[in-house]
Amino acid sequence: LAFCVEPLSKAEIAEHCGYKNTKNFTQKYLRPLLDSGMLKMTLPDKPKSKNQKYIAIKGK
């Protein structure tokens, strides 16, 4: 989460964590962090947008 202090794409976050396959990364890590409120989407109205980025929520 410390890596996500600025908006980053799913691919950037997955690459930082050592994942090449973003589908597995999304299911195993990204989705649970989103569901728990620790990460948020920068474009919540367009979750599948190619411009979607994710940012950590402070204090969570």
Distance bins in CASP14 RR format, pairs under 12 A and 6 or more apart:
PFRMAT RR
TARGET T0000
AUTHOR 0000-0000-0000
RMODE 2
METHOD distances of the structure
MODEL  1
1 8 0 0 0 0 0 1 0 0 0 0 0
1 13 0 0 0 0 1 0 0 0 0 0 0
1 16 0 0 0 0 0 1 0 0 0 0 0
1 17 0 0 0 0 0 1 0 0 0 0 0
1 29 0 0 0 0 0 1 0 0 0 0 0
1 30 0 0 0 0 0 1 0 0 0 0 0
1 32 0 0 0 0 0 1 0 0 0 0 0
1 33 1 0 0 1 0 0 0 0 0 0 0
1 34 0 0 0 0 0 1 0 0 0 0 0
1 36 0 0 0 0 0 1 0 0 0 0 0
1 37 0 0 0 0 0 1 0 0 0 0 0
1 38 1 0 0 1 0 0 0 0 0 0 0
1 39 1 0 0 1 0 0 0 0 0 0 0
1 40 0 0 0 0 0 1 0 0 0 0 0
1 54 0 0 0 0 0 1 0 0 0 0 0
1 55 0 0 0 0 1 0 0 0 0 0 0
1 56 1 0 1 0 0 0 0 0 0 0 0
1 57 0 0 0 0 1 0 0 0 0 0 0
1 58 0 0 0 0 1 0 0 0 0 0 0
1 59 0 0 0 0 0 1 0 0 0 0 0
1 60 0 0 0 0 1 0 0 0 0 0 0
2 8 0 0 0 0 0 1 0 0 0 0 0
2 13 0 0 0 0 0 1 0 0 0 0 0
2 16 0 0 0 0 0 1 0 0 0 0 0
2 17 0 0 0 0 0 1 0 0 0 0 0
2 38 0 0 0 0 0 1 0 0 0 0 0
2 55 0 0 0 0 0 1 0 0 0 0 0
2 56 1 0 0 1 0 0 0 0 0 0 0
2 58 0 0 0 0 0 1 0 0 0 0 0
3 12 0 0 0 0 1 0 0 0 0 0 0
3 13 1 0 0 1 0 0 0 0 0 0 0
3 14 0 0 0 0 0 1 0 0 0 0 0
3 15 0 0 0 0 0 1 0 0 0 0 0
3 16 1 0 1 0 0 0 0 0 0 0 0
3 17 0 0 0 0 1 0 0 0 0 0 0
3 18 0 0 0 0 0 1 0 0 0 0 0
3 29 0 0 0 0 0 1 0 0 0 0 0
3 33 0 0 0 0 0 1 0 0 0 0 0
3 39 0 0 0 0 0 1 0 0 0 0 0
3 54 0 0 0 0 0 1 0 0 0 0 0
3 55 0 0 0 0 0 1 0 0 0 0 0
3 56 0 0 0 0 1 0 0 0 0 0 0
4 10 0 0 0 0 0 1 0 0 0 0 0
4 12 0 0 0 0 1 0 0 0 0 0 0
4 13 1 0 0 1 0 0 0 0 0 0 0
4 14 0 0 0 0 0 1 0 0 0 0 0
4 16 0 0 0 0 1 0 0 0 0 0 0
4 17 0 0 0 0 0 1 0 0 0 0 0
4 29 0 0 0 0 0 1 0 0 0 0 0
4 30 0 0 0 0 0 1 0 0 0 0 0
4 33 0 0 0 0 1 0 0 0 0 0 0
4 34 0 0 0 0 0 1 0 0 0 0 0
4 38 0 0 0 0 1 0 0 0 0 0 0
4 39 1 0 0 1 0 0 0 0 0 0 0
4 40 0 0 0 0 1 0 0 0 0 0 0
4 41 0 0 0 0 0 1 0 0 0 0 0
4 42 0 0 0 0 0 1 0 0 0 0 0
4 53 0 0 0 0 1 0 0 0 0 0 0
4 54 1 0 0 1 0 0 0 0 0 0 0
4 55 1 0 1 0 0 0 0 0 0 0 0
4 56 1 0 1 0 0 0 0 0 0 0 0
4 57 0 0 0 0 1 0 0 0 0 0 0
4 58 0 0 0 0 0 1 0 0 0 0 0
4 60 0 0 0 0 0 1 0 0 0 0 0
5 13 0 0 0 0 0 1 0 0 0 0 0
5 39 0 0 0 0 0 1 0 0 0 0 0
5 54 0 0 0 0 0 1 0 0 0 0 0
5 55 1 0 0 1 0 0 0 0 0 0 0
5 56 1 0 0 1 0 0 0 0 0 0 0
5 57 0 0 0 0 0 1 0 0 0 0 0
5 58 0 0 0 0 1 0 0 0 0 0 0
5 59 0 0 0 0 0 1 0 0 0 0 0
6 12 0 0 0 0 0 1 0 0 0 0 0
6 13 0 0 0 0 0 1 0 0 0 0 0
6 42 0 0 0 0 0 1 0 0 0 0 0
6 53 0 0 0 0 1 0 0 0 0 0 0
6 54 0 0 0 0 0 1 0 0 0 0 0
6 55 1 0 0 1 0 0 0 0 0 0 0
6 56 0 0 0 0 1 0 0 0 0 0 0
7 13 0 0 0 0 0 1 0 0 0 0 0
7 39 0 0 0 0 0 1 0 0 0 0 0
7 40 0 0 0 0 1 0 0 0 0 0 0
7 41 0 0 0 0 1 0 0 0 0 0 0
7 42 1 0 1 0 0 0 0 0 0 0 0
7 43 0 0 0 0 1 0 0 0 0 0 0
7 51 0 0 0 0 0 1 0 0 0 0 0
7 52 0 0 0 0 1 0 0 0 0 0 0
7 53 1 1 0 0 0 0 0 0 0 0 0
7 54 1 0 0 1 0 0 0 0 0 0 0
7 55 1 0 1 0 0 0 0 0 0 0 0
7 56 0 0 0 0 1 0 0 0 0 0 0
8 14 0 0 0 0 1 0 0 0 0 0 0
8 15 0 0 0 0 1 0 0 0 0 0 0
8 16 1 0 0 1 0 0 0 0 0 0 0
8 17 0 0 0 0 0 1 0 0 0 0 0
8 30 0 0 0 0 0 1 0 0 0 0 0
8 39 0 0 0 0 1 0 0 0 0 0 0
8 41 0 0 0 0 0 1 0 0 0 0 0
8 42 0 0 0 0 1 0 0 0 0 0 0
8 52 0 0 0 0 0 1 0 0 0 0 0
8 53 1 0 1 0 0 0 0 0 0 0 0
8 54 1 0 0 1 0 0 0 0 0 0 0
8 55 1 0 0 1 0 0 0 0 0 0 0
8 56 0 0 0 0 1 0 0 0 0 0 0
9 15 0 0 0 0 1 0 0 0 0 0 0
9 16 0 0 0 0 0 1 0 0 0 0 0
9 22 0 0 0 0 1 0 0 0 0 0 0
9 25 0 0 0 0 0 1 0 0 0 0 0
9 26 0 0 0 0 0 1 0 0 0 0 0
9 30 0 0 0 0 0 1 0 0 0 0 0
9 41 0 0 0 0 0 1 0 0 0 0 0
9 42 0 0 0 0 1 0 0 0 0 0 0
9 43 0 0 0 0 0 1 0 0 0 0 0
9 49 0 0 0 0 0 1 0 0 0 0 0
9 50 0 0 0 0 1 0 0 0 0 0 0
9 51 0 0 0 0 1 0 0 0 0 0 0
9 52 1 0 0 1 0 0 0 0 0 0 0
9 53 1 0 1 0 0 0 0 0 0 0 0
9 54 1 0 0 1 0 0 0 0 0 0 0
9 55 0 0 0 0 0 1 0 0 0 0 0
10 16 0 0 0 0 0 1 0 0 0 0 0
10 17 0 0 0 0 0 1 0 0 0 0 0
10 19 0 0 0 0 1 0 0 0 0 0 0
10 21 0 0 0 0 0 1 0 0 0 0 0
10 22 1 0 1 0 0 0 0 0 0 0 0
10 23 0 0 0 0 1 0 0 0 0 0 0
10 24 0 0 0 0 0 1 0 0 0 0 0
10 25 1 0 0 1 0 0 0 0 0 0 0
10 26 1 0 0 1 0 0 0 0 0 0 0
10 27 0 0 0 0 0 1 0 0 0 0 0
10 29 0 0 0 0 0 1 0 0 0 0 0
10 30 1 0 0 1 0 0 0 0 0 0 0
10 31 0 0 0 0 0 1 0 0 0 0 0
10 33 0 0 0 0 0 1 0 0 0 0 0
10 34 0 0 0 0 0 1 0 0 0 0 0
10 39 0 0 0 0 0 1 0 0 0 0 0
10 41 0 0 0 0 0 1 0 0 0 0 0
10 42 0 0 0 0 0 1 0 0 0 0 0
10 47 0 0 0 0 0 1 0 0 0 0 0
10 48 0 0 0 0 0 1 0 0 0 0 0
10 49 0 0 0 0 0 1 0 0 0 0 0
10 50 0 0 0 0 0 1 0 0 0 0 0
10 51 0 0 0 0 0 1 0 0 0 0 0
10 52 1 0 0 1 0 0 0 0 0 0 0
10 53 0 0 0 0 1 0 0 0 0 0 0
10 54 1 0 0 1 0 0 0 0 0 0 0
11 17 0 0 0 0 0 1 0 0 0 0 0
11 18 0 0 0 0 0 1 0 0 0 0 0
11 19 0 0 0 0 1 0 0 0 0 0 0
11 20 0 0 0 0 1 0 0 0 0 0 0
11 21 0 0 0 0 0 1 0 0 0 0 0
11 22 1 0 1 0 0 0 0 0 0 0 0
11 23 0 0 0 0 0 1 0 0 0 0 0
11 25 0 0 0 0 1 0 0 0 0 0 0
11 26 0 0 0 0 0 1 0 0 0 0 0
11 30 0 0 0 0 0 1 0 0 0 0 0
11 50 0 0 0 0 0 1 0 0 0 0 0
11 52 0 0 0 0 0 1 0 0 0 0 0
11 53 0 0 0 0 0 1 0 0 0 0 0
11 54 0 0 0 0 0 1 0 0 0 0 0
12 18 0 0 0 0 0 1 0 0 0 0 0
12 19 0 0 0 0 0 1 0 0 0 0 0
12 22 0 0 0 0 0 1 0 0 0 0 0
12 25 0 0 0 0 0 1 0 0 0 0 0
12 30 0 0 0 0 0 1 0 0 0 0 0
12 52 0 0 0 0 0 1 0 0 0 0 0
12 53 0 0 0 0 1 0 0 0 0 0 0
12 54 0 0 0 0 1 0 0 0 0 0 0
12 55 0 0 0 0 0 1 0 0 0 0 0
13 19 0 0 0 0 1 0 0 0 0 0 0
13 22 0 0 0 0 1 0 0 0 0 0 0
13 25 1 0 0 1 0 0 0 0 0 0 0
13 26 0 0 0 0 1 0 0 0 0 0 0
13 29 0 0 0 0 1 0 0 0 0 0 0
13 30 1 0 0 1 0 0 0 0 0 0 0
13 33 0 0 0 0 1 0 0 0 0 0 0
13 34 0 0 0 0 0 1 0 0 0 0 0
13 39 0 0 0 0 1 0 0 0 0 0 0
13 52 0 0 0 0 0 1 0 0 0 0 0
13 53 0 0 0 0 1 0 0 0 0 0 0
13 54 1 0 0 1 0 0 0 0 0 0 0
13 55 0 0 0 0 0 1 0 0 0 0 0
13 56 0 0 0 0 0 1 0 0 0 0 0
14 20 1 0 0 1 0 0 0 0 0 0 0
14 21 1 0 0 1 0 0 0 0 0 0 0
14 22 1 0 1 0 0 0 0 0 0 0 0
14 23 0 0 0 0 1 0 0 0 0 0 0
14 24 0 0 0 0 1 0 0 0 0 0 0
14 25 1 0 1 0 0 0 0 0 0 0 0
14 26 0 0 0 0 1 0 0 0 0 0 0
14 27 0 0 0 0 0 1 0 0 0 0 0
14 28 0 0 0 0 0 1 0 0 0 0 0
14 29 0 0 0 0 1 0 0 0 0 0 0
14 30 1 0 0 1 0 0 0 0 0 0 0
14 54 0 0 0 0 0 1 0 0 0 0 0
15 21 0 0 0 0 0 1 0 0 0 0 0
15 22 0 0 0 0 1 0 0 0 0 0 0
15 25 0 0 0 0 1 0 0 0 0 0 0
16 22 0 0 0 0 0 1 0 0 0 0 0
16 25 0 0 0 0 0 1 0 0 0 0 0
16 29 0 0 0 0 0 1 0 0 0 0 0
16 54 0 0 0 0 0 1 0 0 0 0 0
17 24 0 0 0 0 0 1 0 0 0 0 0
17 25 1 0 0 1 0 0 0 0 0 0 0
17 26 0 0 0 0 0 1 0 0 0 0 0
17 28 0 0 0 0 0 1 0 0 0 0 0
17 29 1 0 0 1 0 0 0 0 0 0 0
17 30 0 0 0 0 1 0 0 0 0 0 0
17 33 0 0 0 0 0 1 0 0 0 0 0
18 24 0 0 0 0 0 1 0 0 0 0 0
18 25 0 0 0 0 1 0 0 0 0 0 0
18 29 0 0 0 0 0 1 0 0 0 0 0
19 25 1 0 1 0 0 0 0 0 0 0 0
19 26 0 0 0 0 1 0 0 0 0 0 0
19 27 0 0 0 0 0 1 0 0 0 0 0
19 28 0 0 0 0 1 0 0 0 0 0 0
19 29 0 0 0 0 1 0 0 0 0 0 0
19 30 0 0 0 0 1 0 0 0 0 0 0
21 27 0 0 0 0 1 0 0 0 0 0 0
21 28 0 0 0 0 0 1 0 0 0 0 0
21 29 0 0 0 0 0 1 0 0 0 0 0
22 28 0 0 0 0 0 1 0 0 0 0 0
22 29 0 0 0 0 0 1 0 0 0 0 0
22 30 0 0 0 0 1 0 0 0 0 0 0
22 31 0 0 0 0 0 1 0 0 0 0 0
22 52 0 0 0 0 0 1 0 0 0 0 0
22 54 0 0 0 0 0 1 0 0 0 0 0
23 29 0 0 0 0 0 1 0 0 0 0 0
23 30 0 0 0 0 0 1 0 0 0 0 0
23 31 0 0 0 0 0 1 0 0 0 0 0
24 30 0 0 0 0 0 1 0 0 0 0 0
24 31 0 0 0 0 0 1 0 0 0 0 0
25 31 0 0 0 0 1 0 0 0 0 0 0
25 32 0 0 0 0 0 1 0 0 0 0 0
25 33 0 0 0 0 0 1 0 0 0 0 0
25 54 0 0 0 0 0 1 0 0 0 0 0
26 32 0 0 0 0 1 0 0 0 0 0 0
26 33 0 0 0 0 0 1 0 0 0 0 0
26 34 0 0 0 0 1 0 0 0 0 0 0
26 35 0 0 0 0 0 1 0 0 0 0 0
26 39 0 0 0 0 0 1 0 0 0 0 0
26 47 0 0 0 0 0 1 0 0 0 0 0
26 48 0 0 0 0 0 1 0 0 0 0 0
26 52 0 0 0 0 0 1 0 0 0 0 0
26 54 0 0 0 0 0 1 0 0 0 0 0
27 33 0 0 0 0 0 1 0 0 0 0 0
27 34 0 0 0 0 0 1 0 0 0 0 0
27 35 0 0 0 0 0 1 0 0 0 0 0
29 35 0 0 0 0 0 1 0 0 0 0 0
29 36 0 0 0 0 0 1 0 0 0 0 0
29 38 0 0 0 0 0 1 0 0 0 0 0
29 39 0 0 0 0 1 0 0 0 0 0 0
29 54 0 0 0 0 0 1 0 0 0 0 0
30 36 0 0 0 0 0 1 0 0 0 0 0
30 37 0 0 0 0 0 1 0 0 0 0 0
30 38 0 0 0 0 0 1 0 0 0 0 0
30 39 1 0 0 1 0 0 0 0 0 0 0
30 40 0 0 0 0 0 1 0 0 0 0 0
30 41 0 0 0 0 0 1 0 0 0 0 0
30 47 0 0 0 0 0 1 0 0 0 0 0
30 52 0 0 0 0 0 1 0 0 0 0 0
30 53 0 0 0 0 0 1 0 0 0 0 0
30 54 1 0 0 1 0 0 0 0 0 0 0
31 37 0 0 0 0 0 1 0 0 0 0 0
31 38 0 0 0 0 0 1 0 0 0 0 0
31 39 0 0 0 0 1 0 0 0 0 0 0
31 41 0 0 0 0 0 1 0 0 0 0 0
31 47 0 0 0 0 0 1 0 0 0 0 0
31 54 0 0 0 0 0 1 0 0 0 0 0
32 38 0 0 0 0 1 0 0 0 0 0 0
32 39 0 0 0 0 1 0 0 0 0 0 0
33 39 1 0 1 0 0 0 0 0 0 0 0
33 40 0 0 0 0 1 0 0 0 0 0 0
33 41 0 0 0 0 0 1 0 0 0 0 0
33 54 0 0 0 0 1 0 0 0 0 0 0
33 55 0 0 0 0 0 1 0 0 0 0 0
33 56 0 0 0 0 1 0 0 0 0 0 0
33 57 0 0 0 0 1 0 0 0 0 0 0
33 60 0 0 0 0 1 0 0 0 0 0 0
34 40 1 0 0 1 0 0 0 0 0 0 0
34 41 1 0 0 1 0 0 0 0 0 0 0
34 42 0 0 0 0 0 1 0 0 0 0 0
34 44 0 0 0 0 1 0 0 0 0 0 0
34 47 0 0 0 0 1 0 0 0 0 0 0
34 52 0 0 0 0 0 1 0 0 0 0 0
34 54 1 0 0 1 0 0 0 0 0 0 0
34 55 0 0 0 0 0 1 0 0 0 0 0
34 56 0 0 0 0 0 1 0 0 0 0 0
34 57 0 0 0 0 0 1 0 0 0 0 0
34 60 0 0 0 0 0 1 0 0 0 0 0
35 41 0 0 0 0 0 1 0 0 0 0 0
36 56 0 0 0 0 0 1 0 0 0 0 0
36 57 0 0 0 0 1 0 0 0 0 0 0
36 60 1 0 0 1 0 0 0 0 0 0 0
37 44 0 0 0 0 0 1 0 0 0 0 0
37 54 0 0 0 0 0 1 0 0 0 0 0
37 55 0 0 0 0 0 1 0 0 0 0 0
37 56 0 0 0 0 1 0 0 0 0 0 0
37 57 1 0 1 0 0 0 0 0 0 0 0
37 58 0 0 0 0 0 1 0 0 0 0 0
37 59 0 0 0 0 0 1 0 0 0 0 0
37 60 1 0 1 0 0 0 0 0 0 0 0
38 54 0 0 0 0 0 1 0 0 0 0 0
38 55 0 0 0 0 0 1 0 0 0 0 0
38 56 1 0 0 1 0 0 0 0 0 0 0
38 57 1 0 1 0 0 0 0 0 0 0 0
38 58 0 0 0 0 0 1 0 0 0 0 0
38 59 0 0 0 0 1 0 0 0 0 0 0
38 60 1 0 1 0 0 0 0 0 0 0 0
39 52 0 0 0 0 0 1 0 0 0 0 0
39 53 0 0 0 0 0 1 0 0 0 0 0
39 54 1 0 1 0 0 0 0 0 0 0 0
39 55 1 0 0 1 0 0 0 0 0 0 0
39 56 1 0 1 0 0 0 0 0 0 0 0
39 57 1 0 0 1 0 0 0 0 0 0 0
39 58 0 0 0 0 0 1 0 0 0 0 0
39 60 0 0 0 0 1 0 0 0 0 0 0
40 47 0 0 0 0 0 1 0 0 0 0 0
40 52 0 0 0 0 0 1 0 0 0 0 0
40 53 0 0 0 0 1 0 0 0 0 0 0
40 54 1 0 0 1 0 0 0 0 0 0 0
40 55 1 0 0 1 0 0 0 0 0 0 0
40 56 0 0 0 0 1 0 0 0 0 0 0
40 57 1 0 1 0 0 0 0 0 0 0 0
40 58 0 0 0 0 0 1 0 0 0 0 0
40 60 0 0 0 0 1 0 0 0 0 0 0
41 47 1 0 0 1 0 0 0 0 0 0 0
41 48 0 0 0 0 0 1 0 0 0 0 0
41 49 0 0 0 0 1 0 0 0 0 0 0
41 51 0 0 0 0 0 1 0 0 0 0 0
41 52 1 0 1 0 0 0 0 0 0 0 0
41 53 1 0 0 1 0 0 0 0 0 0 0
41 54 1 0 0 1 0 0 0 0 0 0 0
41 55 0 0 0 0 1 0 0 0 0 0 0
41 56 0 0 0 0 0 1 0 0 0 0 0
41 57 0 0 0 0 0 1 0 0 0 0 0
42 49 0 0 0 0 1 0 0 0 0 0 0
42 51 0 0 0 0 1 0 0 0 0 0 0
42 52 1 0 0 1 0 0 0 0 0 0 0
42 53 1 0 1 0 0 0 0 0 0 0 0
42 54 1 0 0 1 0 0 0 0 0 0 0
42 55 1 0 0 1 0 0 0 0 0 0 0
42 56 0 0 0 0 0 1 0 0 0 0 0
43 49 1 0 1 0 0 0 0 0 0 0 0
43 50 0 0 0 0 0 1 0 0 0 0 0
43 51 1 0 0 1 0 0 0 0 0 0 0
43 52 1 0 1 0 0 0 0 0 0 0 0
43 53 1 0 0 1 0 0 0 0 0 0 0
43 54 0 0 0 0 1 0 0 0 0 0 0
43 55 0 0 0 0 0 1 0 0 0 0 0
44 52 0 0 0 0 1 0 0 0 0 0 0
44 53 0 0 0 0 0 1 0 0 0 0 0
44 54 0 0 0 0 0 1 0 0 0 0 0
44 55 0 0 0 0 0 1 0 0 0 0 0
45 51 0 0 0 0 0 1 0 0 0 0 0
45 52 0 0 0 0 0 1 0 0 0 0 0
46 52 1 0 0 1 0 0 0 0 0 0 0
46 53 0 0 0 0 0 1 0 0 0 0 0
47 53 0 0 0 0 0 1 0 0 0 0 0
47 54 0 0 0 0 0 1 0 0 0 0 0
END
